[in-house]
Amino acid sequence: MSKEGLNKKVDGLIDKAAGKVKEAAGKATDNRSLEREGKKDQVKGTAKEKTGQAQQDLDSLKNDRR
């Protein structure tokens, strides 16, 4: 398993969680800027998570060919 891929996945999950908190805080305080920032962080987190998973999948395929 790719440690780098796993790290990216974890970073993505953290970004998604932080984004959800920001979005909720923005909604609760009627702060649209904070709400948008939270949504942006969630998208960024999803991208990191999927990139990490793809990297792990590629590493797994490489190891299977050996």
N, C-alpha and C positions, 0 to 999 in steps of 0.2 A: 504494500500500500504506500502510496506517495505521501510523504510527510508534508511536502509543499502543497499538494492538492488538498489534504486534510486541513491544513492551516487556512487556506483560502476559503474552504467551506465554513469553517468556524468563524472566520472574520465576516463572512457574508451573513451568517445567522445573527451575529452580534449587531451588524449594521441594520438588519431587518428589525430586530427587537428594539433597538434605539429609535429607529424610524417610527415604529408603532407608538412608542411612548411620546415622541415629539408630536406626532399627528394628533394623538388624543389630547395632549396638553394644549395644542393649538385650537382644537375644537372647543375644549372646556373654557378657554380664555378668549375665544373669538379672535384669535390671532392667525389670520390666514397665511401669513408668511411662514410661521412656525409649522403650520399644518402642511404647507407645500414642501417645506424642507424635510419633514418627516416622510412624506410620500416619496420624495426623491431618494432619501436614504434607503427606503425599502426596495426600490428598484435597483439601486446600486448593490444592495446586499444580495438580492436575487441573482444578479449577474455574477457576483463573486462566487456565490454558492454553486451555480451551474458551471462556472469555469473550473472551480476546484474539483467538482465531480467528473467533468470531462478529463481533467488531467489524471485523476485517479484511474479512470477507465482506460486511458491510453497506456498508463504505466502497467496496468494489469494485463493488457493485451501483449505488451512487450515482454513481460515476465512469462506469459503463457507460451510464447514462441521460443523460449530458451530451452 
